[in-house]
Amino acid sequence: MEYGTIAREIHIDATPDVVFEVITKPEHIAQWWGFDASFPAVPGGDGRMTKRRRDGFGTLVVPIHVVETDAPRRFVFRWVHPEDEPATPQNSLLVTFELAPVNGGTLLRLTEAGFREIGWEAAQLEEYYHRHCVGWDQHLPNLAAYAAGLVRS
């Protein structure tokens, strides 16, 4: 198996404007992704996302660096780099959300790339890749349901 890029697509019953807000605003991110987010959604914006660890011991802190913002079409960020280092292609993963209007809603295309570039050992690479696959498979339907719920409210 190639552990290079994760790609997912999902249709969301909400406009690209609504979906863009849901993927970039901290109050929305907490609802569908479970992270408390603190970052400016502008190119060059640095911040972090935090949540309680699954094992219940402490807090997971994930640095984030916004690479590109093109509302309501595209949002790109780097994450999982060491907190005391700037995000680069050699130490972080690149997440791209692309939004397109389709049938009164939005087609969201997600890619997460850079797993091989970080230079993890094979077992660590496989673990991170699978963990992120499972995470996106869980969180993207949450995002779709949450965004659609905002429209219905």
C-alpha positions in Angstrom: 0.0 0.0 0.0 1.1 3.5 -0.8 1.0 5.7 2.3 1.4 9.0 0.6 -2.0 10.9 0.3 -5.4 10.4 1.8 -8.3 11.6 -0.5 -12.0 11.8 0.3 -15.1 13.3 -1.2 -18.4 14.0 0.5 -21.6 15.8 -0.6 -22.9 18.2 2.0 -26.4 19.6 2.0 -25.2 23.2 2.6 -23.8 25.9 0.4 -20.0 26.4 0.0 -20.3 29.6 2.1 -21.7 27.6 5.0 -19.3 24.8 4.6 -16.3 27.2 4.4 -17.4 28.8 7.7 -17.7 25.3 9.3 -14.2 24.3 8.3 -12.5 27.6 9.3 -14.3 29.0 12.4 -13.3 27.6 15.8 -16.8 27.5 17.2 -17.8 25.2 14.3 -14.6 23.1 14.3 -15.2 22.1 17.9 -18.7 20.8 17.0 -17.7 18.4 14.1 -14.0 17.7 14.8 -13.8 17.9 18.5 -10.9 20.2 18.6 -10.8 23.6 20.4 -9.2 25.6 17.6 -7.3 28.9 17.9 -5.9 30.2 14.6 -6.6 33.0 12.2 -8.0 31.6 8.9 -5.7 33.7 6.8 -2.6 32.8 4.8 0.4 32.7 7.2 -1.9 32.3 10.2 -0.4 30.2 13.0 -2.3 28.6 15.9 -3.2 25.3 17.5 -5.9 22.9 18.0 -6.3 21.1 21.3 -8.5 18.3 22.7 -8.4 15.7 25.5 -6.3 12.7 24.7 -8.3 9.5 24.0 -6.5 7.8 26.9 -7.8 10.5 29.2 -4.3 11.6 30.2 -3.7 15.2 29.3 -4.3 17.3 26.3 -3.3 16.7 22.7 -1.9 19.9 21.2 -1.7 20.1 17.4 0.0 23.1 15.8 -1.6 24.5 12.6 -0.3 26.8 9.9 -2.7 28.2 7.4 -1.2 28.1 3.9 -4.1 29.3 1.7 -7.6 30.7 2.0 -9.9 31.3 -0.9 -13.4 31.6 0.5 -15.6 29.8 -0.2 -13.6 27.5 -2.5 -10.5 26.4 -0.8 -8.8 26.1 2.6 -5.3 24.7 3.0 -3.3 24.2 6.2 -0.3 22.3 7.5 -0.4 20.5 10.8 1.2 18.0 13.2 4.6 19.7 13.0 6.6 20.2 16.2 5.1 23.1 18.2 8.5 24.9 18.4 9.2 24.7 14.7 7.7 26.4 11.6 5.6 24.1 9.4 7.5 22.8 6.3 7.0 20.0 3.8 9.5 17.9 5.8 7.8 18.1 9.2 4.1 18.5 8.6 1.1 17.2 6.8 -0.8 19.3 4.2 -4.6 19.3 4.4 -6.6 20.7 1.5 -10.3 21.3 1.5 -11.8 22.1 -1.9 -15.4 23.1 -2.1 -17.6 23.2 -5.2 -21.3 23.9 -5.5 -23.2 20.8 -6.7 -27.0 20.2 -6.7 -27.8 22.9 -4.2 -25.1 21.8 -1.8 -21.4 21.4 -1.8 -19.0 18.7 -3.0 -16.1 18.7 -0.5 -12.8 17.2 -1.7 -10.3 16.6 1.0 -6.7 15.6 0.6 -4.1 15.1 3.2 -0.5 14.7 1.9 3.0 14.6 3.2 3.1 11.3 5.1 6.2 10.0 3.3 8.0 13.4 3.3 8.2 13.5 7.1 10.6 10.6 7.1 8.9 8.4 9.7 10.0 4.7 10.0 7.7 2.3 8.1 5.7 1.2 11.2 5.1 4.8 12.3 4.2 5.9 8.8 1.7 3.1 8.5 0.2 3.9 12.0 -0.2 7.7 11.3 -1.6 7.1 7.8 -4.2 4.6 9.1 -5.1 6.7 12.1 -5.7 9.7 9.9 -7.8 7.6 7.4 -10.0 6.4 10.2 -10.2 10.0 11.6 -11.3 11.5 8.3 -13.8 8.7 7.7 -15.4 9.6 11.1 -15.1 13.4 11.0 -16.2 14.2 7.4 -19.7 12.7 8.0 -19.8 14.7 11.2 -18.9 17.8 9.3 -21.6 17.1 6.7 -24.3 16.5 9.3 -23.3 19.5 11.3 -23.3 21.9 8.3 -26.6 20.5 7.0 -28.1 21.0 10.5 -27.0 24.7 10.4 -29.0 25.2 7.2 -32.1 23.4 8.7 -32.1 25.5 11.9 
